Amino acid sequence: MPSLPPSPSLPSSAPSAVVCALRAAGCVFAEDEAELLLATARTPDELSAMVDRRVAGLPLEHVLGWAGFHGLRIEVEPGVFVPRRRTEFLIDQALAEAPGARVVVDLCCGSGALGAALADALGPVEVHAADIDPAAVRCARRNLARYDGRVHAGDLFDALPAALRGRVGILTANVPYVPSSEVALLPAEARDHEPLTALDGGADGLDVLRRVAAGAPEWLAPGGCLLTETGEHQARAAVQAFADAGLTTRLAVPEELFAHVVIGVRER
C-alpha cells in the first residue's frame, strides 16, 4: 500500500509515532492501519484519541467508523458486527447464482453490508434487511438508504413483510455459527466488541442456520437462492440442513480464502 502524507494539520513525525504505538499494542498490520488513521484524523487530538481507542483493543473499523466491503465503504459503529472480507465470496456466489434477482433479503444483517453490496451490484432492486439488534438496525438503515432499502427489526422471517413470501430472488443470512463453548476462544476484537447474538450459534453453532434453512423455501421465488457462511467442521451438517429443507444444495469453498458458503436453490 503506497504511503500517504500526513494531513497538513498533523506533525510530520505523526506517521512513525502512530506505527510505533500500534506495533507496541500488537497490531500485525501497523503500517496499513496507521495510514488509514492518519488519512481520517483531522487534528492531532483526534488522531491521538483514535490511536488510543485502537491500542485499547477497539476494532479498527469501529475506530474509523467504516469498513471496506466489496468495493463499498460500509458504516459501522461500536456494538455492530464488522463485515469480514471473506464474506465478499458469498456476494460473488450470490451474483453468479441469481444475476437477474430483483428482490434481495439480508437476514441477520448487522451493518447491512451484504444487502448493500448486492443492491450496488445488481442495480435497481427491492432490498430488505432484518436484525434483532437495535444498533444493527440503526446502522443498516444508514447503509441501505442510498438503495431505498427497508430495514426491519425482529427475529429472522418474523421481521419481514408477508408480501415478500415467494418473491425473494437472493436471500442471504450471515448467521452466527460459533459454537457456544468456543465463543470465549475468539479474538478479543470480536469477543469483547461485537454482539454475542452475532457470534453464538448454539451448542453446535447451527441453531440459527437450521431455522433459516427451514423457513427459506416459503420466502424464496422459484429459482431463488439462500446463501450463508459456516465453519469448516460444520459444513457437512449445514449442507444437510439445507437439503432437509428441500433446497438443491451445494458447498462453495474458494482456494484463496478460508470461507465456506452453503448455497441452496428452490427449484422452479
C-alpha positions in Angstrom: 0.0 0.0 0.0 1.5 3.4 -1.0 2.2 5.8 1.8 0.0 8.8 2.1 1.4 12.1 3.5 0.0 13.1 6.9 -2.7 15.6 7.0 -1.4 19.2 6.8 -2.7 19.8 10.3 -0.6 16.9 11.7 3.1 17.0 12.6 5.5 15.3 10.2 6.5 12.9 13.0 3.0 11.6 13.3 3.3 8.6 10.9 6.2 7.0 12.7 4.7 7.7 16.1 1.4 6.1 15.2 3.2 3.0 13.7 5.3 2.6 16.8 2.2 2.8 19.1 0.3 0.3 17.0 3.2 -2.1 16.9 3.7 -2.0 20.6 0.0 -2.9 21.0 0.4 -5.9 18.9 -1.3 -4.7 15.7 0.1 -7.0 12.9 -0.6 -4.6 10.1 0.6 -1.5 12.0 1.7 0.4 8.9 -1.5 -0.1 7.0 -3.6 0.8 10.0 -1.6 3.9 10.7 -2.1 5.1 7.1 -5.9 4.8 7.5 -5.9 6.6 10.8 -3.7 9.4 9.5 -5.9 9.8 6.5 -9.0 10.0 8.6 -7.9 12.2 11.6 -8.3 15.9 11.1 -6.4 17.2 14.1 -3.6 15.9 16.4 -6.1 15.5 19.2 -8.4 13.4 17.0 -5.6 11.3 15.9 -4.4 10.7 19.5 -7.9 9.7 20.5 -8.2 7.3 17.6 -4.9 5.7 18.3 -5.8 5.3 22.0 -9.0 3.5 21.1 -7.2 1.2 18.7 -4.4 0.5 21.2 -7.1 -0.3 23.8 -8.4 -3.1 21.5 -11.3 -1.5 19.7 -11.6 -2.9 16.2 -10.0 -0.7 13.6 -13.3 -0.4 11.7 -15.1 0.9 14.8 -12.3 3.4 15.3 -12.6 4.6 11.7 -16.4 4.4 11.6 -16.4 2.3 8.4 -15.3 -1.0 6.9 -14.3 -1.7 3.3 -16.6 -4.4 1.8 -17.0 -5.4 -1.9 -15.8 -2.0 -3.1 -18.1 -0.1 -0.7 -17.4 1.9 2.4 -19.8 0.4 5.0 -20.6 2.5 8.1 -20.1 0.6 11.3 -20.3 1.6 15.0 -19.3 0.1 18.3 -21.6 -2.9 19.1 -22.2 -3.8 15.5 -20.7 -6.8 13.8 -17.9 -5.8 11.4 -18.3 -7.4 7.9 -15.5 -9.8 7.1 -13.6 -9.5 3.8 -14.0 -13.3 3.3 -17.8 -12.7 3.0 -17.2 -11.0 -0.3 -17.0 -14.5 -1.7 -20.6 -15.1 -0.6 -21.7 -12.0 -2.5 -19.9 -13.2 -5.7 -21.6 -16.6 -5.4 -25.0 -14.9 -5.0 -24.4 -12.8 -8.1 -23.3 -15.8 -10.1 -26.3 -17.9 -9.0 -29.0 -15.2 -9.5 -27.8 -12.4 -11.6 -31.3 -11.3 -12.5 -32.7 -11.2 -9.0 -35.0 -8.2 -8.4 -35.8 -8.9 -4.7 -33.0 -9.2 -2.1 -33.3 -10.0 1.6 -30.4 -9.9 4.1 -31.3 -11.6 7.3 -29.0 -11.2 10.4 -28.0 -8.2 8.5 -25.7 -6.5 11.1 -24.5 -3.3 9.3 -26.4 -4.2 6.1 -23.2 -4.8 4.2 -24.5 -7.8 2.3 -27.7 -6.1 1.2 -25.8 -3.0 0.2 -23.2 -4.9 -1.8 -25.9 -6.9 -3.7 -28.0 -3.8 -4.4 -25.0 -2.0 -5.6 -24.0 -4.8 -8.0 -27.5 -5.7 -9.3 -28.8 -2.2 -10.0 -32.3 -1.2 -9.1 -33.7 -3.9 -6.8 -36.1 -4.2 -3.9 -33.9 -4.7 -0.9 -34.9 -5.7 2.6 -32.8 -6.4 5.7 -33.6 -7.6 9.2 -31.8 -7.9 12.5 -32.8 -8.5 16.1 -30.3 -6.0 17.4 -31.4 -2.3 17.6 -27.9 -1.0 16.9 -27.6 -3.1 13.8 -30.9 -2.0 12.5 -29.9 1.6 13.0 -26.6 1.1 11.2 -28.1 -0.9 8.4 -30.7 1.8 7.7 -27.9 4.3 7.1 -26.0 1.9 4.7 -29.1 0.9 2.8 -30.7 4.4 2.5 -28.9 5.1 -0.8 -30.6 1.9 -2.3 -34.0 2.8 -0.8 -33.7 -0.3 1.3 -36.1 -1.2 4.1 -34.6 -2.5 7.3 -36.9 -4.4 9.8 -36.4 -5.1 13.5 -37.2 -8.6 14.6 -36.3 -12.2 14.7 -35.4 -13.7 11.2 -38.5 -14.1 9.0 -40.9 -12.8 11.6 -39.5 -9.3 10.9 -40.3 -9.4 7.2 -43.4 -8.1 5.4 -45.7 -11.0 4.5 -45.8 -9.7 0.9 -42.3 -11.0 0.4 -43.3 -14.6 0.6 -42.5 -16.5 -2.6 -40.8 -13.4 -4.2 -37.2 -13.4 -2.9 -34.5 -13.9 -5.5 -31.5 -13.8 -3.2 -31.7 -14.5 0.5 -28.5 -14.0 2.5 -28.2 -14.9 6.1 -24.8 -14.2 7.7 -25.9 -16.2 10.7 -23.9 -16.7 14.0 -22.1 -20.0 13.7 -19.6 -20.2 16.6 -20.5 -23.0 19.0 -21.3 -21.5 22.4 -18.4 -23.3 24.1 -15.9 -21.7 21.6 -17.0 -18.0 21.9 -14.5 -17.4 24.7 -11.8 -18.6 22.3 -12.5 -15.9 19.7 -10.1 -13.0 19.2 -10.7 -10.2 21.7 -11.7 -7.8 19.0 -14.7 -9.9 18.2 -15.4 -11.4 21.6 -15.3 -8.1 23.5 -16.7 -5.6 20.9 -19.2 -7.4 18.8 -22.7 -8.5 19.9 -23.0 -12.1 21.3 -26.1 -12.6 19.1 -23.9 -12.2 16.0 -21.4 -14.8 17.2 -23.0 -17.5 19.3 -24.7 -20.2 17.1 -25.7 -22.5 19.9 -24.3 -25.9 21.0 -23.0 -26.9 17.6 -23.1 -23.5 16.0 -26.0 -24.3 13.7 -29.1 -23.3 15.7 -29.9 -20.2 13.6 -28.7 -21.7 10.4 -31.3 -24.5 10.8 -34.1 -22.1 11.4 -33.2 -20.0 8.4 -33.0 -23.1 6.2 -36.3 -24.5 7.4 -38.1 -21.2 6.7 -36.5 -20.2 3.5 -38.5 -22.2 0.9 -41.7 -20.3 1.5 -40.0 -17.0 1.0 -37.8 -17.8 -2.0 -39.1 -17.3 -5.5 -38.9 -20.3 -7.8 -35.2 -20.4 -8.7 -34.3 -18.2 -5.8 -31.3 -18.9 -3.6 -30.3 -18.9 0.0 -26.7 -18.4 1.0 -24.9 -18.5 4.3 -21.4 -19.0 5.7 -20.4 -21.7 8.1 -17.3 -23.2 9.6 -15.2 -25.9 8.0 -16.2 -28.5 10.6 -19.9 -27.7 10.3 -20.1 -27.6 6.6 -21.5 -31.1 6.1 -24.2 -30.7 8.7 -25.1 -27.2 7.3 -25.4 -28.7 3.8 -27.7 -31.4 5.2 -29.9 -28.8 6.9 -30.4 -27.0 3.6 -31.2 -30.4 1.8 -33.6 -31.3 4.6 -35.5 -28.1 3.9 -36.0 -29.2 0.3 -33.4 -27.0 -1.3 -31.0 -28.1 -4.0 -27.7 -27.6 -2.2 -24.0 -27.2 -2.8 -21.0 -26.0 -0.9 -18.6 -23.4 -2.3 -15.1 -23.1 -0.9 -12.5 -20.7 -2.5 -8.9 -21.8 -2.6 -7.5 -18.5 -1.5 -9.9 -17.7 1.3 -10.9 -19.5 4.5 -14.6 -19.4 3.7 -17.4 -22.0 3.4 -20.6 -20.8 1.7 -23.6 -23.1 1.6 -26.0 -22.4 -1.3 -29.5 -23.7 -1.5 -31.8 -23.1 -4.5 -35.6 -23.5 -4.6 -36.5 -25.5 -7.7 -38.5 -23.8 -10.4 
